[in-house]
């Protein structure tokens, strides 16, 4: 049986490609879940920025929107839990930059 070797650069490229694809798919899933849970009104003034240790961090453009979202936090969290299942535990809002 003849063994062939694969150059390390090809192996690395393949692994990075798979990780990038998985990350992209996960980001799309999070953005869609956020859009459905928060609604279009809030999506214009917010942006999910990370999901680490089951905590979704969402940037909010002003203190007014932060207050409004905080009042709806329980409702939004329940909707996110249904969509993200075991990947989601809680949501944290913070004032931050929104990329449009």
Buried (B, 14 or more C-beta within 10 A) or exposed (E): EEEEEEEEEEEEEEEEEEEEEEEEEEEEBBEEBBBBBBEEEBBEBBBBBEBEEEEBBBBBBEEEBBEBBEEBEEEBBEBBBEBBEEBBBEBEBEEBEBEE
